């Protein structure tokens, strides 16, 4: 079984290196095929490991080599296949395999086809390092790896300049990549502080050693470590106020968006909280902040999606909202429910993004849903997939989202926190509304694209076939909730509902379903027949507030980016006029001194003797003065 751990981990690395060999050459179709096959090999190994662990309850621990051995610090390159890691491995490799196959069609006409697959596979490898490491240091290496790969992939089309659009501000892929990278570096500083706190007090970063020492640590130490680790999670999972990079990251190719939002980067923060649950379980203050912030972000992101016109950004806001649900569950102590929603969400969110990619492909890269309509005639397969994924996202029975999202809302009720409970229910209704707003405006009503000279067409058939596993899982994944609970509680705490909640579970489900169905009906009434624009609504303060993302990007620009730029200019001027000027002055003095004394080297023996006499007198004077001083 150890060999399967290495195969699952390193097959994506081999894929990346193989594609990298052809990075500077013209497009080669077999690069995408081989890369996809290697990702499938990783998925197969992960699935076999999951089956083995489920049937034998054996945790597989492997040590590749020693890594950092300094004094009392001993950190190996060690990896673990346990209940949590294999769950993530299966989800990551399955979604990644589909995304790789999809990318063969989507990137078909891109001149950097080979380079794209090298980056994409490296992204998956970094995520596997993150979830499979048996220590916090290895996790951090994978953590930074996905950060670098996301920078490469978001800015993949770096040659594109800023483009002003009707629906988005003027940004470029390079700007978006830098924003994501820098904002995550800010959060990663917090995570590093957390790791330093843990090592300083425990003397190790191995999960088993750290978790075993928790009873011996002071509450203040644990609280500080948990808070610092969560700051790191906030950056990776784009929690407020470090959220703005997530929607701007849509400037990257759509397969990248699917991978970031469904199975890799943004799920890393949730995974960290789940993996470090022994620390968060004993720090209720931090856990409550996590739950409250997650609930706020769920509502906050959903509200911005209500009015957005960019197809990919609407889906990106939905990811941000669903991450809020996951953090709410984790903060309330329902770690296995948070992991279950992470897995279920990965399938229908990847399907949504790949469907959006199909629409972009058919609409010649158009993203404004106000310029679409009636696409179901030309793109029936994509319409079916996106409709199905939207139903799952809305939490409609019996699709996957129904089981996972309802469990989170029931958890809030079970904890007696009615404020979080009500907000999460309202958010469920908003989710259904904006999900079907985009479906109806994209696929129903008048064919508005004719006005813009666009002739849509469906994606390649093999791409639609490749997407079918995600569609199936978006339907049936929730049916395995009971099995997953029995599997994962071997490692995560078993969160059980009280008798009171059990009795009211049906009523809670009916309330949530009513809000979800109500949201869909409202979207149908308003948008099924096409775009009916209301100048009164679009001119309102609330509409402008939501469409401008509560003006937070503007505030960041005015209060952080511009002052920092001005400070940088001031520092540059100081550097030029003080530091550089001082260095230049010293150089000029030395040069001038050398120029003046150049005459000493005349080649005349008499001059040399005279200078020797002057030197001897000077030394004699110095010796006499030193005697007086002594």
C-alpha positions in Angstrom: 0.0 0.0 0.0 2.9 2.3 0.6 3.7 2.3 -3.2 0.1 3.5 -3.8 0.8 6.5 -1.6 3.8 7.4 -3.7 1.9 6.8 -7.0 -1.0 9.0 -5.9 1.4 11.8 -4.8 4.0 11.8 -7.5 1.9 11.0 -10.7 0.9 14.6 -11.0 4.5 15.7 -10.5 5.6 13.4 -13.3 2.7 14.9 -15.4 4.0 18.4 -14.7 7.6 17.5 -15.6 6.6 15.7 -18.7 4.5 18.6 -20.0 7.3 21.0 -19.0 9.6 19.2 -21.4 7.5 20.5 -24.3 6.7 23.9 -22.7 8.6 25.9 -25.3 7.4 23.9 -28.3 4.2 24.3 -30.4 1.0 22.6 -29.1 1.2 18.8 -28.9 -2.1 17.0 -28.3 -0.5 14.0 -26.7 0.8 16.2 -23.9 -2.7 16.8 -22.7 -3.6 13.1 -23.1 -0.6 11.8 -21.2 -1.1 14.4 -18.4 -4.7 13.4 -18.1 -3.8 9.7 -17.9 -1.3 10.4 -15.2 -3.9 12.3 -13.2 -6.3 9.3 -13.6 -3.5 7.0 -12.3 -3.3 9.3 -9.2 -7.1 9.1 -8.8 -7.1 5.3 -9.1 -4.4 5.0 -6.5 -6.3 7.3 -4.2 -9.5 5.4 -4.6 -7.8 2.1 -3.9 -6.2 3.6 -0.7 -9.6 4.9 0.4 -11.2 1.5 -0.1 -8.4 -0.2 1.8 -8.6 2.2 4.7 -12.4 1.8 4.8 -12.3 -2.0 4.8 -9.3 -2.5 7.2 -9.2 0.7 9.3 -5.4 0.8 8.6 -3.7 4.2 8.5 -0.7 4.2 6.1 2.3 6.3 7.2 5.3 6.6 5.0 8.6 8.5 5.4 10.4 9.4 2.2 13.5 10.9 3.8 14.8 13.2 6.5 14.2 16.9 5.6 15.2 19.3 8.4 17.4 18.0 11.2 18.8 20.8 13.3 19.3 20.5 17.0 16.1 19.1 18.5 14.1 19.9 15.3 13.5 16.8 13.2 11.1 17.2 10.3 10.9 14.3 7.8 9.4 14.2 4.3 6.5 12.1 5.7 3.1 11.5 4.3 0.0 9.9 5.7 -3.0 8.3 4.2 -5.7 8.4 6.8 -9.5 9.0 6.8 -9.3 12.8 6.2 -6.4 12.8 3.7 -7.8 10.0 1.5 -11.1 11.9 1.3 -9.3 15.0 0.1 -7.1 12.9 -2.2 -10.1 11.3 -4.0 -11.9 14.6 -4.3 -8.8 16.5 -5.6 -7.7 13.8 -8.1 -11.2 13.1 -9.4 -12.0 16.7 -10.1 -8.5 17.3 -11.4 -8.7 14.4 -13.9 -11.9 15.8 -15.3 -10.5 19.3 -15.5 -7.4 18.0 -17.3 -9.5 16.2 -19.9 -11.7 19.2 -20.2 -8.6 21.4 -20.8 -7.6 19.5 -23.8 -10.7 20.9 -25.6 -10.8 24.3 -23.9 -7.2 25.2 -24.5 -7.1 23.6 -27.9 -6.3 26.8 -29.8 -3.9 28.3 -27.2 -0.3 28.5 -28.2 0.9 27.8 -24.7 -1.1 24.5 -24.5 1.9 22.5 -23.2 2.9 25.0 -20.6 -0.6 25.2 -19.3 -0.7 21.4 -18.5 2.6 21.7 -16.8 1.3 24.4 -14.4 -2.0 22.6 -13.9 -0.4 19.3 -12.9 2.0 21.1 -10.6 -1.0 22.7 -8.9 -2.5 19.3 -8.2 0.8 18.0 -6.9 1.1 20.9 -4.5 -2.4 20.3 -3.2 -1.6 16.7 -2.6 1.5 17.5 -0.7 -0.6 19.9 1.4 -3.3 17.2 2.3 -1.0 14.2 2.6 1.8 15.6 4.7 2.0 14.3 8.3 3.3 17.5 9.7 2.6 21.2 9.7 5.8 22.1 7.9 5.0 19.8 5.0 1.5 21.2 4.9 3.0 24.7 4.6 5.2 23.6 1.7 2.2 22.5 -0.2 0.3 25.6 1.0 3.0 27.8 -0.6 3.1 25.5 -3.6 -0.5 26.1 -4.5 0.0 29.8 -3.9 2.8 29.9 -6.5 0.9 27.7 -9.0 -2.2 29.8 -8.6 -0.1 32.9 -9.4 1.2 31.2 -12.6 -2.3 30.0 -13.6 -4.3 33.1 -12.8 -1.8 35.2 -14.7 -1.4 32.5 -17.5 -2.5 35.0 -20.1 -0.1 37.6 -18.8 0.3 39.1 -22.3 -3.3 40.5 -22.1 -3.4 44.1 -21.1 -6.1 45.8 -18.9 -9.4 45.6 -20.6 -12.3 47.9 -19.6 -15.6 46.0 -19.6 -19.2 46.8 -18.9 -19.4 44.2 -16.2 -15.9 44.3 -14.6 -13.4 46.9 -13.6 -10.3 47.3 -15.7 -8.0 44.6 -14.6 -5.5 42.3 -16.3 -4.6 38.7 -15.6 -1.2 39.8 -14.3 -2.8 42.2 -11.9 -5.3 39.6 -10.7 -2.5 37.0 -10.2 -0.4 39.5 -8.1 -3.4 40.5 -6.0 -4.1 36.8 -5.2 -0.4 36.2 -4.4 0.1 39.2 -2.2 -3.1 38.9 -0.3 -2.3 35.3 0.5 1.2 36.2 1.6 -0.3 38.6 4.1 -2.4 35.8 5.6 0.4 33.3 5.4 2.4 35.4 7.8 -0.3 34.7 10.4 0.0 31.0 9.7 3.7 31.1 10.1 3.3 32.7 13.5 0.9 29.9 14.4 3.5 27.3 13.4 6.2 29.1 15.4 3.9 29.2 18.5 3.3 25.4 18.2 7.0 24.6 17.7 8.1 26.9 20.5 5.8 25.2 23.0 5.8 21.6 21.8 9.2 21.2 20.1 7.7 19.5 17.1 5.5 20.0 14.1 4.4 16.4 13.7 0.6 16.2 13.9 0.5 13.2 16.3 3.1 14.8 18.7 1.4 18.2 18.6 -2.1 16.9 19.2 -0.9 14.6 22.0 0.6 17.6 23.8 -2.5 19.8 23.7 -3.6 18.9 27.3 -0.2 20.1 28.5 -0.4 23.5 26.8 -1.8 26.7 28.4 -5.2 27.9 27.1 -3.6 31.3 26.0 -1.0 29.4 23.9 -3.7 27.3 22.2 -5.9 30.3 21.6 -3.0 32.2 20.0 -2.0 29.3 17.9 -5.6 28.7 16.7 -6.2 32.4 15.9 -2.9 32.6 13.9 -3.7 29.4 12.0 -7.1 30.7 11.1 -5.6 33.9 9.7 -3.8 31.7 7.2 -7.0 29.9 6.4 -8.8 33.2 5.9 -6.3 34.1 3.1 -6.4 30.8 1.2 -10.2 30.4 1.5 -10.8 34.1 0.8 -12.7 35.0 3.9 -13.6 38.6 4.7 -11.7 40.9 4.6 -9.2 38.9 2.5 -11.8 38.0 -0.1 -11.4 40.3 -3.0 -8.8 38.2 -4.9 -11.2 35.3 -5.4 -13.5 36.9 -7.9 -10.6 38.8 -9.6 -8.9 35.4 -10.1 -11.6 34.8 -12.8 -9.1 36.4 -15.2 -7.4 33.1 -15.5 -8.5 30.3 -17.9 -11.8 28.7 -16.8 -10.3 25.2 -16.1 -8.1 27.0 -13.5 -11.2 28.6 -12.0 -12.8 25.2 -11.7 -9.8 23.7 -10.0 -9.2 26.6 -7.6 -12.8 26.8 -6.5 -13.7 23.1 -6.4 -10.8 21.0 -5.2 -7.6 22.9 -4.6 -6.6 26.3 -3.3 -9.7 27.7 -1.6 -10.5 24.4 0.1 -7.1 24.4 1.7 -8.2 26.8 4.5 -11.2 24.6 5.4 -8.9 21.6 5.3 -6.5 23.2 7.7 -9.2 23.9 10.3 -10.5 20.3 9.9 -7.0 18.8 10.2 -6.1 20.9 13.2 -9.5 20.2 14.9 -7.9 19.1 18.2 -6.6 22.6 18.6 -9.8 24.4 17.5 -12.0 22.1 19.6 -10.3 23.4 22.8 -10.5 27.1 21.8 -14.2 27.9 21.8 -13.6 31.6 21.4 -11.7 31.2 18.2 -14.2 28.6 17.0 -17.1 30.9 17.5 -15.4 33.6 15.6 -14.9 31.1 12.8 -18.6 30.2 12.8 -19.8 33.8 13.0 -17.4 35.0 10.2 -18.3 32.0 8.0 -22.0 32.8 8.4 -21.4 36.5 7.6 -19.4 35.6 4.5 -22.1 33.2 3.3 -24.6 36.0 3.4 -22.2 38.7 2.3 -21.1 36.8 -0.9 -24.6 35.7 -1.8 -25.8 39.3 -1.7 -23.2 40.4 -4.2 -24.1 37.5 -6.5 -27.7 38.7 -6.7 -26.9 41.5 -9.1 -23.7 40.5 -10.8 -23.7 40.2 -14.6 -20.4 38.2 -15.0 -21.2 34.5 -15.4 -17.9 33.3 -13.8 -18.0 35.9 -11.0 -21.5 34.8 -10.0 -20.2 31.3 -9.6 -17.1 32.6 -7.8 -19.3 34.5 -5.3 -21.2 31.3 -4.8 -18.0 29.5 -3.9 -17.2 32.3 -1.4 -20.6 31.8 0.1 -20.4 28.0 0.3 -16.9 28.3 2.0 -18.7 30.4 4.6 -21.1 27.5 5.2 -18.1 25.1 5.6 -16.4 27.4 8.1 -19.7 27.8 9.9 -20.0 24.0 10.4 -16.3 23.7 11.4 -16.6 26.6 13.9 -19.6 24.9 15.5 -17.7 21.7 15.9 -19.3 19.7 13.1 -16.0 19.0 11.4 -17.2 15.9 9.5 -20.2 17.9 8.1 -17.8 20.6 6.9 -15.7 18.0 5.1 -18.8 16.4 3.7 -20.0 19.7 2.3 -16.5 20.4 0.9 -16.6 17.1 -1.0 -20.2 17.5 -2.3 -19.6 21.1 -3.2 -16.5 20.2 -5.2 -18.5 18.1 -7.7 -21.3 20.5 -8.5 -19.1 23.6 -8.4 -16.6 22.1 -10.8 -19.5 21.2 -13.0 -20.8 24.8 -12.9 -17.4 26.3 -13.8 -16.8 23.8 -16.7 -20.3 24.6 -17.9 -19.5 28.3 -17.8 -16.4 27.5 -19.8 -18.6 25.8 -22.4 -20.7 29.0 -22.6 -17.6 31.1 -23.0 -16.3 28.8 -25.7 -19.6 28.9 -27.5 -20.1 32.7 -27.0 -16.6 33.7 -28.1 -15.4 34.5 -24.6 -18.4 36.7 -23.7 -19.3 36.6 -20.0 -22.1 39.1 -19.7 -25.3 37.2 -19.0 -27.3 40.3 -20.2 -25.9 39.6 -23.7 -26.9 35.9 -23.7 -30.4 34.3 -23.5 -31.9 31.4 -25.4 -28.8 29.3 -25.4 -30.5 26.1 -24.4 -31.3 25.5 -28.1 -27.7 25.7 -29.2 -26.1 24.2 -26.0 -28.5 21.5 -24.7 -25.8 19.5 -23.0 -24.3 22.4 -21.2 -27.8 23.6 -20.2 -28.6 20.2 -18.6 -25.3 20.2 -16.7 -25.5 23.8 -15.4 -29.2 23.3 -14.5 -28.4 20.2 -12.6 -25.4 21.8 -10.8 -27.5 24.8 -9.9 -30.2 22.6 -8.4 -27.5 21.0 -6.3 -26.1 24.3 -5.3 -29.6 25.5 -4.3 -30.0 22.5 -2.1 -32.9 20.9 -3.8 -33.8 17.3 -2.9 -32.4 14.7 -3.6 -29.2 16.3 -5.0 -25.9 16.5 -3.1 -26.2 20.0 -1.8 -29.5 19.2 -0.1 -27.9 16.8 2.3 -24.7 18.7 3.1 -26.1 22.2 3.3 -29.2 21.1 5.4 -26.8 19.4 7.8 -24.9 22.6 8.4 -28.1 24.6 9.0 -29.4 21.9 11.4 -26.0 22.2 13.2 -26.6 25.9 13.8 -30.1 25.2 15.1 -28.7 22.4 17.3 -26.2 24.7 18.9 -29.0 27.1 19.8 -27.6 29.9 17.8 -30.7 31.2 16.2 -29.0 34.3 14.6 -26.6 32.0 12.6 -29.5 29.7 11.9 -31.7 32.4 10.4 -28.9 34.0 8.4 -28.0 30.6 6.9 -31.6 29.9 5.9 -32.0 33.3 4.3 -28.7 32.7 2.4 -30.0 29.4 1.1 -32.9 31.3 -0.5 -30.6 33.9 -2.0 -28.4 31.1 -3.3 -31.3 29.5 -5.2 -32.3 32.9 -6.6 -28.9 33.9 -8.0 -28.2 30.4 -9.2 -31.3 30.3 -11.4 -31.1 34.0 -12.3 -27.9 33.1 -14.2 -29.5 29.9 -15.6 -32.6 31.7 -16.9 -30.7 34.8 -18.2 -28.2 32.5 -20.0 -30.3 29.8 -21.4 -34.0 31.0 -21.4 -35.8 34.0 -23.0 -34.8 36.0 -26.1 -31.6 35.2 -28.0 -30.0 38.5 -27.2 -26.6 37.4 -28.5 -27.8 38.1 -32.1 -27.5 41.8 -31.4 -23.8 41.4 -30.8 -23.0 39.2 -33.8 -22.4 36.1 -31.8 -23.1 32.6 -33.1 -23.0 30.1 -30.2 -22.2 26.4 -30.5 -21.9 23.5 -28.1 -18.5 22.2 -26.8 -16.8 19.1 -28.1 -18.7 15.9 -27.3 -15.8 14.2 -25.5 -15.6 17.2 -23.2 -19.3 16.8 -22.3 -18.7 13.1 -21.7 -15.8 13.9 -19.5 -18.0 16.1 -17.4 -20.6 13.4 -16.8 -19.0 11.9 -13.7 -19.3 15.3 -12.0 -23.0 15.5 -13.0 -23.6 12.0 -11.6 -21.9 12.8 -8.3 -23.7 16.1 -8.0 -26.8 14.0 -7.9 -25.9 11.0 -5.8 -23.0 12.2 -3.5 -25.4 13.2 -0.8 -26.9 9.7 -0.6 -23.7 8.5 1.0 -23.9 10.9 3.9 -24.6 8.1 6.4 -21.7 5.9 5.1 -19.4 8.9 5.1 -20.3 9.7 8.7 -19.4 6.1 9.7 -16.2 6.3 7.8 -14.8 9.7 8.9 -15.7 9.4 12.6 -12.8 7.1 13.0 -10.7 10.2 13.0 -13.0 13.3 13.3 -15.3 13.9 16.3 -18.8 12.6 15.7 -21.2 15.5 15.8 -24.7 14.3 16.7 -27.9 16.2 16.8 -29.9 16.4 20.0 -33.2 14.7 20.4 -34.9 18.1 20.2 -33.2 18.8 16.8 -34.1 15.3 15.6 -37.8 15.9 16.3 -37.7 19.2 14.4 -35.4 18.1 11.6 -38.3 17.6 9.2 -39.6 21.1 9.9 -36.1 22.6 9.4 -35.7 20.8 6.1 -39.1 22.0 5.0 -38.2 25.6 5.9 -34.9 25.5 4.1 -36.5 23.8 1.0 -39.2 26.4 1.0 -36.7 29.2 0.9 -34.7 27.5 -1.8 -37.8 26.7 -4.0 -39.1 30.3 -3.3 -35.8 31.6 -4.6 -36.1 29.6 -7.8 -39.7 30.6 -8.3 -38.8 34.3 -7.9 -36.0 33.9 -10.4 -38.3 32.2 -12.8 -41.0 34.9 -12.6 -38.4 37.7 -13.0 -36.1 36.2 -15.7 -37.5 33.2 -17.4 -38.9 35.2 -20.3 -35.7 37.1 -20.7 -34.1 40.3 -19.5 -36.6 42.7 -18.1 -34.4 45.6 -16.8 -35.8 48.0 -14.2 -34.1 51.4 -14.3 -35.7 52.1 -10.9 -34.0 49.0 -9.3 -30.7 49.4 -11.1 -30.5 53.1 -10.0 -31.2 52.3 -6.4 -28.6 52.6 -3.6 -28.8 48.9 -2.7 -28.3 47.8 -6.3 -25.2 50.1 -6.7 -23.9 48.9 -3.3 -24.1 45.3 -4.2 -22.9 45.7 -7.8 -19.8 47.6 -6.5 -19.1 44.9 -3.9 -20.0 47.2 -1.1 -17.3 49.5 -2.5 -14.7 47.4 -0.6 -12.3 47.3 -3.6 -12.6 51.1 -3.9 -11.9 51.4 -0.2 -8.8 49.1 -0.4 -7.6 51.1 -3.4 -8.0 54.5 -1.6 -6.9 53.5 1.9 -4.2 50.9 1.2 -3.0 50.7 -2.4 -2.7 54.4 -3.2 -1.2 55.4 0.1 1.3 52.5 -0.1 2.2 53.6 -3.7 2.7 57.2 -2.5 4.8 56.0 0.4 6.9 53.9 -2.0 7.4 56.9 -4.2 8.5 58.9 -1.2 10.9 56.2 -0.1 12.3 56.0 -3.6 13.0 59.7 -3.6 14.6 59.4 -0.2 16.7 56.6 -1.4 17.8 58.5 -4.5 18.5 61.8 -2.7 19.9 60.5 0.6 21.1 56.9 0.4 22.2 56.9 -3.2 23.5 60.4 -2.9 25.6 59.5 0.1 27.1 56.4 -1.6 27.8 58.5 -4.7 29.5 61.2 -2.5 31.8 58.6 -0.9 32.7 57.2 -4.3 33.4 60.7 -5.6 35.6 61.5 -2.6 37.6 58.3 -3.1 37.8 58.9 -6.8 39.0 62.5 -6.3 41.5 61.4 -3.7 42.9 58.9 -6.0 43.0 61.4 -8.8 44.9 63.9 -6.6 47.4 61.3 -5.4 48.0 59.8 -8.8 51.0 62.1 -9.2 52.9 60.1 -6.5 53.3 57.3 -9.1 55.6 59.4 -11.4 58.3 56.8 -11.9 60.9 59.3 -10.5 63.2 57.8 -7.8 63.7 61.2 -6.1 59.9 61.7 -5.7 59.6 58.2 -4.2 62.3 58.9 -1.6 60.7 62.2 -0.6 57.3 60.5 -0.1 59.1 57.8 2.0 60.6 60.5 4.2 57.2 62.1 4.6 55.7 58.7 5.6 58.4 58.0 8.1 57.9 61.4 9.7 54.2 60.8 9.9 54.7 57.4 11.6 57.1 58.9 14.0 54.7 61.7 15.0 51.9 59.1 15.5 54.2 57.0 17.7 55.2 60.0 19.9 51.5 61.1 20.3 50.5 57.6 21.3 53.1 57.6 24.1 51.7 60.9 25.5 48.1 59.5 25.3 49.2 56.3 27.1 
